[in-house]
Structures are given as C-alpha cells and as structure tokens.
C-alpha cells in the first residue's frame, strides 16, 4: 500500500498563544520534528494548512479540514492511504504503521494520529459540507475506524508549559 504522510499544521494555536508549528524544541521547530517523526512510516510526507496543501473546504474546519485536504492531495497522486499526525507530535511509536494497519484506524490517545483509506474521502466531504460534528472521532465512527492502543503515548503540546515539560525530558 502506498502511504502519504500528512503533518496537520493549519490550526490557529489558540491555546498555545503563538504559532505552534514554529515553536522551538531542541533547536528545531515543532513542524520539523513532526515531519521527521512521520517520515519513516510513509512513502512521502506533506504539510497541510501552510501553503503546500490547503485544508478542505476551507481553513478553520479543525483537523478534519486538514485530513480532507490531504486525502484529496493523496488521491490525485495515486496514494492508497493517508497517515496523519498533528504538528505538535514530535515523537511517534516506532511500530506506528503496524499498529494502525489495516486502515482505517487511529490512536486512542490522539485520534488525529490515524491511518485513513483514500476511499473514505467521500464520507468526509459530506461531513464537512454539513459542518455538524467536526470531531475526528465522529469521522472515525462514520467510516468504521478501529481505535488502537499503544504503549507509547505521543506527547501532546497544547501550551508553552507543555513544551517546557517536554524540553525537560
């Protein structure tokens, strides 16, 4: 299966207080860390929500808008599935692909970290056009995605205090 990785980086970083993607950890931006963490699990990696690939149908749709934009990009380029991670995910389980295959599946602790089949795009577009429930878990339920547990829980950085705690590790 040909897998496209997508770092979801289109959020407003409201809780963080500044552009989270550009926040520094160990001399590298969180965006650079997320890209590097996702790369070993995919055939190619893109960044969504920062010019390279746009959220669909527009910005401010939350992670699902980023996933939709990435699925469209992946479908247009012949990928079979999409592996997503948020921009603040600086570490991922070493066995991430093995945990999540077969698609659709997502990590219990962070549903934005998921493996989504390209054919799920139609259902996602319908959800986004109605704009009723924009939760990743609602999309996962709609397409019958499995919830996967991992012994490794990826760090979640929602505030500068979270980043400071991670820096101390």
C-alpha positions in Angstrom: 0.0 0.0 0.0 1.3 3.4 -1.0 1.0 5.7 2.0 1.2 9.5 2.1 2.0 11.1 5.4 0.5 14.5 6.3 1.5 16.8 9.1 -1.6 18.8 10.1 -0.3 22.3 10.6 -3.2 24.6 9.8 -4.5 25.3 13.3 -4.7 28.7 15.0 -2.7 27.6 18.0 -5.1 29.5 20.2 -4.3 27.6 23.4 -0.6 27.7 22.7 -0.6 31.5 22.3 1.7 31.7 19.2 2.3 29.8 16.0 2.8 26.3 17.5 4.4 25.0 14.3 7.3 27.5 14.6 7.9 26.9 18.4 11.4 25.5 19.0 12.3 22.3 20.7 16.0 21.3 20.9 16.9 23.8 18.2 14.3 22.6 15.7 10.7 23.8 15.1 7.8 21.5 16.1 7.0 21.3 12.4 10.4 19.9 11.6 10.1 17.4 14.5 6.6 16.3 13.3 7.8 15.9 9.7 10.8 13.8 10.9 8.6 11.7 13.2 6.2 10.8 10.4 8.7 10.3 7.6 9.9 6.7 8.5 6.3 5.5 8.2 5.3 6.8 4.8 6.4 6.9 1.1 6.2 10.7 1.1 5.2 13.4 3.6 3.4 16.7 3.1 2.4 19.6 5.3 -1.2 20.6 5.3 -2.6 24.1 6.1 0.6 26.1 5.3 0.5 26.7 1.6 1.7 23.3 0.3 -1.7 21.7 0.7 -4.8 23.6 1.9 -7.4 22.4 4.3 -10.7 21.5 2.6 -13.2 23.0 2.0 -11.5 26.0 3.9 -9.5 26.8 6.9 -10.9 26.8 10.4 -12.5 23.3 10.0 -10.2 21.8 12.6 -8.2 18.6 11.9 -10.9 17.2 9.6 -10.3 20.0 7.1 -6.7 19.2 7.1 -7.4 15.5 6.7 -9.8 16.2 3.8 -7.2 18.4 2.0 -4.6 15.7 2.4 -6.9 12.9 1.2 -7.6 14.9 -1.9 -3.9 15.5 -2.5 -3.2 11.8 -1.9 -6.0 10.6 -4.2 -4.8 12.9 -7.0 -1.3 11.4 -6.7 -2.2 7.7 -6.6 -1.7 7.0 -2.9 -3.9 4.3 -1.3 -4.0 5.6 2.3 -3.1 8.6 4.4 -1.2 8.7 7.7 -1.9 11.8 9.7 -0.2 13.4 12.7 -0.6 16.9 14.2 2.2 19.5 14.1 2.8 19.1 17.8 3.5 15.4 17.6 7.3 15.3 17.9 7.5 11.6 18.6 5.6 8.6 17.3 5.6 4.9 18.2 8.3 3.0 16.2 5.7 0.5 15.1 3.0 3.1 14.1 2.2 1.6 10.7 2.0 -1.9 12.1 -0.3 -0.7 14.9 -2.7 1.1 12.5 -2.8 -1.3 9.6 -5.2 -2.1 8.1 -6.8 1.3 7.7 -9.0 2.9 8.9 -7.6 3.2 12.4 -6.4 5.8 14.9 -4.5 6.1 18.2 -6.9 6.1 21.2 -4.9 8.8 23.0 -4.7 11.1 19.9 -7.3 10.4 17.2 -5.6 12.8 14.8 -2.9 10.2 14.5 -4.6 7.9 12.1 -4.4 5.8 9.0 -7.3 6.7 6.6 -8.2 5.0 3.3 -8.5 7.2 0.3 -12.0 6.0 -0.3 -13.1 7.5 3.0 -12.9 10.9 1.4 -16.4 10.9 0.1 -17.9 10.4 3.5 -15.6 13.1 5.0 -16.6 15.6 2.4 -20.2 15.0 3.2 -19.5 15.6 6.9 -17.6 18.8 6.3 -20.3 20.1 3.9 -22.9 19.7 6.7 -20.4 21.0 9.3 -22.4 19.4 12.1 -20.0 17.3 14.0 -16.4 18.1 13.1 -14.7 15.7 15.6 -12.1 13.3 14.3 -13.8 10.5 16.4 -17.1 11.2 14.6 -15.4 10.7 11.2 -13.8 7.6 12.6 -17.1 6.2 13.7 -18.7 7.1 10.3 -16.1 5.0 8.4 -15.8 2.2 11.0 -12.2 3.0 12.1 -10.6 1.0 14.8 -9.4 2.6 18.0 -5.8 1.4 18.6 -3.9 1.4 21.9 -0.2 1.9 22.1 2.2 1.5 25.0 3.9 4.7 23.7 1.8 7.7 24.2 2.9 10.5 21.8 3.4 13.9 23.6 0.6 16.4 23.1 1.7 20.1 23.2 -1.2 22.5 23.8 0.6 25.2 25.8 4.0 26.6 26.3 4.1 24.8 29.7 3.6 21.5 27.8 6.6 22.4 25.6 8.6 23.3 28.7 7.9 20.0 30.3 8.9 18.2 27.1 12.1 20.1 26.9 12.9 18.9 30.4 12.7 15.2 29.4 
